[in-house]
């Protein structure tokens, strides 16, 4: 499946001051710059390797590896070098760097082009500028249910926060309902018992002068869902005839919707046209890595083609005017498809991630990778650094708010608004308004 690695450069370095930028595969994959003596962040278990890193790709010890992009600051005053995928939306080679004495040996398993620049972020930015993309639309401001309510969100929770936005005079454009309204992954139009009417809640949001937003994980399917039970032919299979494994989450071994199957594509189109007709015009599509997993599909297209056509199908269904935010997405194959993109792992009310795995929720990994991908903002899309959490229970909330503010990207609040103290209200209002008060 993977090509052999071919040497592409041998670069003199100052081992004490040189730095290497690794670009991770998808939103949650660690990305950023390391000193040559640092140990780069790697998956700490097999499940996270599938769900949060580039599946099927392991990196040898003492090796730096970027997926489609790897930059080197030699640390000796010579220009920064960047090796970049020649055709990033169609083929994303892995690019490796191994230090041998005072030289960096660089190799890749596919075609790359070389760029030079003054510093790591600048050379990555100039590469992105060279893609000739249209500047992304500004992002609306958002309130999102996830980081307070998680999958237990109810319709009453949305109404309470809608009232609180008015009471607290918060400049929120979009009220986005996250995971928990649906019965199962895959059964997007079947409500959980916590919601009475999707159209009704969208009407309530819009009646208060705000826009309705909604979360989906369009390529994931719960094996216990009606979709999986009734239409197993809509699921991607592995070479042995079993179902392609999209990792384990929500207590299930997840499966992948095959959007190249005409009936599965028609179903996905109906999901998004229905949501759009109900009044939703802001869509967070999540866990998108699943759409780019290798497997046997109805059409004989490669995984990245299948992924891009799946996103294009969603865009066509929601219309050009709707706002599309990607998350958990393979980044380079997503170029040109999204208005905004999560560029880091999830944040959390705590700093350190589980097992110190920097793909997992935590403020430390979200900051590390968010800073490492700052060059993407305004070039590839609007960066989403993940939500502001300003309630008192959040560890180091001042530091997290400063990171979100410095990112200058999509600004979303994710607190139960009535739980905010004075600092929380003032900080939320200031960051959402985008002006110093």
N, C-alpha and C positions, 0 to 999 in steps of 0.2 A: 504493500500500500504506500509506504513512504520511500522516497528515493534515497540513494546514498548521499552522504554529505561530501561536497566538493570544496576544496580550499579556494577562497576568494581574495584574501588579503593577509599580509603579515606586517604588523604595524609596531614600530618601536614605541615603548611606553615608559613613563616614570611610574614604577610599581607603587610608590607611596602616594602619588597625587592623581593618578588616572581614575576615571569613573566610567562605568558601563550602565547604559539604560536598557533594561529589558522591557519590551512591550508584551503584555499578557494577551491571551487569546480572546477573552470576553470581558464583559463589564466587571465581573467579580475577581478576575485573575489578577494577582499582584503585578503591579507595573511601577517602575521607578528606577532611580539611579543608585548604584552601589559602588563602594570602593572595591578595589581588586581583591582585598583580603576579606570582604564580607561574604557571608553565606546567603545566597539569594533564597527568597521564600518559596517553598515547595509544598505540595499537598502532603498532609499527614495521614490520610487514609484513602482507600480506593474509591469510596463513594464521592468524596469531595473532588478527587481527581477527575471524575466524570462530570459532576454538576458544576464545578467552579473553575476548572483548568481546561487545557486542550485535551479532549479524550483520546486515549490511545497513544499519547506522546509522553515518554519519560525522558528525563534529562540526566546525563551522567554526573557523577560527583565532580566538584571543582570545575563546573562548566556553566557559563552564562548562556541563556537562550532567550531570544525574542521571537515572537510569532509574527512574522511579516515585517518587523522593524527592530533593529538593534543599533544603538548609537554608542560611540566610544569617544570620550575626551582623553587623549593620550597623556594629558597632564604635564606636557613638556613645552607648551606654548604653540605647538602646531595645531592646525585646524581640527575641529571635531569632525568625525567621520560618521556617516549614517548609511547603513545598508537597509534598503527598503524593497518590499515586494514589487516586482515589475508591473504586475496587473492585480492589484490588491483585492478587487472584488471577486476575482475568479480563482486565484491561486495564492495561498498564503504560506510561503516556505518558512520552515524553522531556520533561524540563523544563530549559529553558536560562536562563542568566543572562549578560548582557553588561553590562559597566561602561561608562557614558557620563558622563564627568566625575565628579561626586560623586553619581551615581545608579546604582542597579542596575536594569536592565530585565529583567523575568522573563517568560517565555512558555512555553507547553506545547502539545503536539500531541494532547492528550486531556484528559478531565475530571480536575481536581485539587481537593483541599480544602486550606484553610490552617490551620495550627496556630501557636501562639506559645509560647515558653518562655524559660528563663533562660540556657541555653547549648545548644550544638549537640547534645551527647550526651543532655542531659535532654529536649529537645523530641522527638528521635527516639524516646527511651524512652517518653515519654508517648503518642506516636502508637501505638507498639506495644502499650502497656497498653490503649489504647482498642479494640484488636481483640477483646478478651475471650477470648483463648485460654486453654486449660487449661495450668497450669504444666508444663513438661517433666519427665520422669523423670530422676533423676540418671544420669550416664553411668557405665558400668563403666570400670575401668582396663584398658589394652590394651597388648599387644606386637604390633607390625606388622612384616612382613618387608621392606617396600619400601625404606627408605632405606639398607639395608645390601646387600641382594641384588638389588634391582630385578627385572627379568624372568628372571634366572638362578636364582631360588630353587629349592631342591630339597627333597625330603622329609627328607633327612638334616639339612639346615639347621634345619628345624622341630624335629626331635628333639633336636639339639644345644642349641638355645635353651630348649626345654622343661626339659631337665636343668639348664641353667644357672640358670633361674628358681628352682628348688628350692635349688640350691647357694648362690646369692646371696641367698636369702630375699627375693625381690621380690614385692610384693603385686599380682600381675597377675591380673585376672579373666578376660580374653579373650585368646586367641592367634589373631591374624587373619592368614590367608594372603592375600598380595596377588597382584598380576598375575604370571603365569608358570606357574601350575599347569595352565592350559587350553591347548588346542592352538591356538585362534584366537579372536579377538573374534567373538562370535556362536555359536561352538561350545563353549558353556560346560560341557557335560557330557562333552566329549571331552578326556582328559588329555594334557598334554605328556609327553614322555619322561622328565621329571624327577620325576614323581609316579606311584606305583603304585596308590594307592587313596585317594580323597577321604574315603570313609566310614572307612577304616582310620586315617587321620591324625586325623580328628575323634574317633574312639574313643580314640586315644592321648592327645589333649589332655584329654578329659573324664576319662580314667582317673587323671590327675594332679590332678583337682579343679578344672580350669579349663574355661572355655567356648570353643567353637570358633567362629571368625569367618572370613568369606571375602569377597573383593573380586569385583565384576563391573562391567562397563560396559554395562548392559543394553540401551541404545538404539543402541550402535555395532555395526557389522558390517564385518569385513574382507572385501573383495571376493574374496579367495582362499579364504574359509571354505566349508565344505560348505553352510551355510545360504544364503549368497549364490548359490552355484552351483545348488543344488537348488530354491530358492524365491525367485527374483527378484521374484515378485509380492508378497512380504512386505516389500519395501523402499519407502521414500518416494521419490517421483519429483518432478522439477522440472516447471515448466509446459511445457517443451519435450519431455517424455517421457523424458529422461535421468534418472539417479539423483541425488537431492539429495546435495550434497557437504557432508560433515560436517568438512571440513578434512583435513589430512595429519598423520599421527602413526604411530609404529611402522613408518615406511617405506611406508605405504599411504595412498591416497586413500580415506577412510572413507565408509561409507554408513550409512543410518539405518533401524532396524527400525520398521515401521509397526504400532504396537500397536493400531490401530483395525481391522486385518485380523483376522477371527476366528481363523484358523489361526495367525497370528503371535502373537496374544494367548494362545492355548492353549499354544503352544510356550513362551512366556515364563513362563506359570503353571507349566508342568511343570518348567522349570529350577529355579524357586524352591521349589516343593513338594518336589522331589527333594533339593535341598540341605538343606532344613529336616528332611526325614526322615532324612538322613544324620547329623544331629546338630548342624548349624550353626544358631546362633540370634542371631548378630550379623552384620549385612550392611552392608558399605560399597558403596554404589552410586555409580559415578563417571562422569565425562564426560556428565552428565545434560543439558547444554545441547543435545545432539543431539536429544533428544526434543521440544524446543520449536522446532526449526528449521521455517521455512515450507516447504511442499511440498504435493504432491497425495497425499492419503491415501485409503484404502479408504472411510472414512466422511468425509462433508463437515463436519468439525468444524475449528475454528481450531486453530492450533499449540499454544496454551496449554491448551486443553481436552484435546487429545490427550496433552500432557505430563502433566497432572494425572491423567487416567484411567490412563495407563501406570504412574504411581507407585502409584495406588490398587490396581491389579492386583497389583503386587509386594507391597504391604502385606497384601492379602487372602491371598496365597499363603503368606507367612511367618508370619502370625498376629499378633495384637495384642501378644503377650508378647515377640516377638523385637525386637531393637534395630536401628533403621534409621538409618544415617548417610549423608547426602547429600554429594556433592562435585561441583564443576564444574557446579553447578545454578543455573538462573535463580532468584534468591532470592525475590522477591515472589510469583511463581507457586507457590512451594514452601511457602508459609505453611500450617500446619496438617497437614502430611503427614509430617514427620520428627521423630525423637527428637533428633538432633544434626545439625549442618550445618557443613561447612568454610566458614569465613568469610574466607579469604585465598588467595592463590596458594600453591603448594607452597613449602616451605622447601627448603634445600639445605645441603650441607656448606660452601658459600661464601656470602658476603654479597651480592655484586652480581649482578643478573640479566643474562642474555645480552642484548646490544644495549641495555642499560639500559631494557628494556621491563618495566614493573612488573606485568605479568601473568605473567611467567616465573619459574621457580624461583630462589629466593634468600632469604636471611634479611631483607634490607632491605625488599623488597616484601611479604613475609609479615608483617613487623612493622607496616609502614605501614597496610595494609588491615585487619589484625587489630585494631589499636588503633581505627581508624575505625569498625569494626563492633562494638565492645564492647557497645554499647547493645542488641544483639540477644540477648545471652546471658541465659538464664533467662526470656526473654519469648517469642521466636519459637521457640526450641529451645535446646539446650545448644550453645554455640559450640565448634567444633573449630579451635584455632589452628594445627594440624598438629603433627607428632610432635616429641618431645624427641629430640635426638641429642646424646649426652654423651661420645662416644668422643674420644680425644685428637686424631684426624685432623680433627675438625670445627673450622673457623675460628670464632673468637669464640664458643666453645660456652657460656661463662659468660653472655654477654649474651643468647644465644638461650634458654637455660634460664630466665633471669629473665623474659623475655617470656612464655614458655609458662606459667610459674608465676603471673604477674600476671593472665593471662587467666582463670584459675580455671575453665576449661571442661574438655572431654574431655582426659584425660591419657593419652598413648600414648608408649611407648618404641619406638624403631626403630633400635637398634644390634644388632650381633652382641654378645651380652651378655658373652662371654668376652674381648672386646676392650676392655672398660671398665677404666680404672685406678681407683684408690681414690676420687678425686673423682667420676668418672663413676658408679660404683656407688652412692655415698652420695647423690649428687644425684638419680639415677633413683629410688632407694628413697624419698627424702624427697618428691619430687613425686608419685609414685604413691600414697604413703600419705596425702598431703594434710595432713600435720602436720609441724611443725618438730621436728627431732630434735637 
